[in-house]
Each structure stands twice: as C-alpha cells, then as structure tokens.
Amino acid sequence: MSVFKEGFLWGGAVAANQCEGAWNVDGKGISTSDMCTGGSHTRSKRITRTIEDGTFYPSHEAIDFYHHYKEDIALFAEMGFKCFRFSIAWTRIFPTGMEEEPNEAGLLFYDAVIDECRKHGIEPLITISHYEMPFALTEKYNGWASRECINLFVKYARVLFVRYKGKVKYWLTFNEINSATMVMGSFLCLGILNEGTTEFASQVDIPQLRFQGLHHQLVASALAVRAGHEIDPEYKIGCMINHITTYPLTCNPDDILLAQKKNQIMNQFCGDVQVRGEYSFFMKRYLEDNCIHIAMEKEDMEILKNGCVDFYTFSYYMSNCESADPTQAKIGGNLTDGVKNPYLLSSDWGWQIDPKGLRYTLNELYGRYRIPLMVVENGLGAYDRIEEDGSIHDSYRIDYLRRHIEYMKEAVKDGVDLMGYTPWGCIDLVSATTGEMAKRYGFIFVEKYDDGSGDLSRRKKDSFDWYRKVIASNGEDL
C-alpha cells in the first residue's frame, strides 16, 4: 500500500510566459516577460523599454506550447499525470490590463487547454499570475507600486473564475509572491521598473516601492480568494511561496539568529498573511529598521483576514546557509545566494541539492499552518546531451527527483497532509531568471536553443518512463 493518499495529484508544472510563445497572437498584449532579452547564468538578461529590432526575446516563441498544447498534454497523459499546473497569461485576457471587456480569443485558448486536460483525466491547477503582467501597467503605474493594480487584477481573476466554473477546481493567486521580498522580484513579480534599471540581475531597488507593491498583491490575492469562493464555493484556492529553507552554518548564536531572520522574511511573512490573514509580529521591526512605511487603507487588514487560502503550495529546489562570518564562501541559488553548506552537492547552476531539507520543510510548514500542502515546483536544471541514437540519458535528474520523493514519503509518514507533487518544467522551457533554454528541467526535451534556433520537436528523456512508473505505482516504484 502506498504512503501517498489515494487521489494524490502527481503531475508537472509550467508557466505561460516560459512556454507558450505566440507573444503577439490572437490579441495578446505585451507582458513584462516579453520585454526580457536572452541571458545565461553568467550573463544577465536585459529589460528593455521597447522591443528592439534584431534582439532575441526568448518568451516570444519559447517552446510554442500555444500551438503544441495537444501534443504536449498527450505526452503528459502518457506519463499518467493526474494534475497539470499551468498559468494563464494576463495579457491574453486583458492585453493592457485596463480594458473593460476581456479578449475572447484568449479565453477560448484556455478553454481548449482545460478541455484537453480533462479529456485525458488531468486536473488543471491554474496559477492566475505567474511572473508576468501587462507591460502597459508598468508604463502607466510602475506596476504593483500603484494600488490601481488591485482592482484590475481582481477583475481579471473574476473573469477566469466565472468562465471556468465547473471545469477547474484548483487555483493559485500569485506565483512565488514572496520573491518580491528580494531585489530581483521588483520587476519579476511586481512589474516595477525603476529609472536606471537595464539588467535583470542588478535592478535599481527602492525597497519602499517593493514592499508597498507586495502589500498591494497580498490585498489583491485576498480579494480574489473571496471572489472565487463567492462565484463557486467548490473552488480550492491556494497561495504559492518560493521556499528557500535556510540553516545556520554553525551553532554560533549569531548564525542562528541570522538564519531565523532570513526564514522569517523570506519564507514565513507572505505565508502568514495568506494563511493566517495578518502581518507577522516580526514584520513591524523589519519595516522600521529598513525605513519602509506601507500605506494601508483602513479596510486592508479586514480584507486580509477574510481572504485566507484553502491550501498552501510552494517551490522547493534547494536550501542555503547563513553565517555571521563574512569570510565564508558564498554560493548562488534561486533568486538569492547564501553560504555554502559543506555537506551538500550542487547543480550545474550552483543550487545546493538537499532532499532531506524537503522533509524538514514539509514538517515545518505543516506544523505552522495545519492546512493541506502541495509541492508545486521541484526539479533539477541541468545540461542535457542528445546521444547519437537520439536518446537522452538524464540519470542525474532521476536521482534528484527520486531522493526528493523519498523524503516526501518520510514527511507523509511524519503526519504531513500532502496533496500532490508537480515537478517544475515537466517539459523543457525558458528559464525565468536567466532567459536561457540550456537550463533544462523536463521529462521531455524540446529542440530549442539559446540562440533561438531549433525546430521545436519533442522527444522523451529517460526520466519520462521513470516518472510514468512512479505515478503508476503512486510513488512506490522509484
């Protein structure tokens, strides 16, 4: 008998701006991600204010899921997916975000994607806003720095809730909303483009605007949760947190306090607001110490309290350490860096691999919130090589995923209520932070490269058949 519950939501995850392409097709407007050029983990992508002739923008075609969705969903079904997490591009529905009426062609596209999923018995899990928003809102309001975005987002969410009622059960409001606590989240999460910013990896940061924008998103999320529940009481609406578990490097109390603070701001703040409906006690001092004053309307606290989510989802790729010793070696990671953990290996991109940390994290989260949890992103970005016979032997990816699933099982045995698991980039796609294709996560290889070349053909990696067996056995055959 499996450790995982019957009906466990095995599947995979993607995002519209990283896979769909068709950036200006069928009435779609320009999104913030459409303004990002290609880059790599050693060379930052740029953020342009106009589309430059002769410049490569990876999201413009991406892997062209827009025209390949039937083929791709059929491959997901062949693996046995029970759940497919994808996002809706705000700019397909409201091209500038400010229209009175939605773009019907955009709604029809997602009707087709949802129907294709359901045809194959796959439950859609839809992220309403995943690292993209109308660039017109950046130009007019500097993105989420303005409170105007709240009502525009809620209007957009309500359209989705009404349109897909009866066809979709699970929703997430914002992807990795807490990434806005970091400098790179300014444009990535919030569409804030401050004067002087050109490189994504070194944005001009105004913490006051960033945390004000994050507050606006938290209010918008709570209002969307309430709207969704009013439209369909059967809807289950969750949050999504970029969880980078942080340990103290040593038992030095200074290291422990630094790690505690990092976990509070990065991992707990937004989850506390979205699950508990209130700002955490530790935020008052953090905001004061950083000279940040969040302007709130008198009804905001009541909105947050009445807009709590039904379940908690998160990404987990790695862990980091904190140290009070400035001479300790640093290591890169998912939007943030930390101190190298001597007990862990790292990926090709320098992300520390810590499967046991997933068990620890699941226990910490369930102990804190006591609502169902779901791991909606996890995976290994790596260089994949096509052999002469066309095969792709990605044993390193299988090993990474196997070890994380093993420790998910231990967490379930510990008593954690775990709903499902959707590894990131189940099909190769464009990296959100670096804009490259070379960093591949998928069970399915897509013939597309960092210079924009490639015929977009799909082929299975070894991990495809391995994951099919995992799902068929409900996690027992690893």
Secondary structure, DSSP 8 states (H G I E B T S, - for coil): --SS-TT-EEEEE--HHHHT--TTSTT---BSGGGB----SSS--BB-SS--TT---GGGTTT-HHHHHHHHHHHHHHHT-SEEEEE--HHHHSSSS--SS--HHHHHHHHHHHHHHHHTT-EEEEEEESS--BHHHHHHH-GGGSTHHHHHHHHHHHHHHHHTBTTB-EEEEETTGGGGGSTTHHHHHH----TT--BGGG----HHHHHHHHHHHHHHHHHHHHHHHHH-TT-EEEEEEE--EEEESSS-HHHHHHHHHHIIIIIIHHHIIIIISS--HHHHHHHHHTT------TTHHHHHHT---SEEEEE---EEEE-S-TTS-EE--SSS-EE--TT-EE-TTS-EE-HHHHHHHHHHHHHHH-S-EEEEE----B-----TTS----HHHHHHHHHHHHHHHHHHHHT--EEEE--BTSB----TTT--SSSB--SEEE---TTS-----EEE-HHHHHHHHHHHTTT---
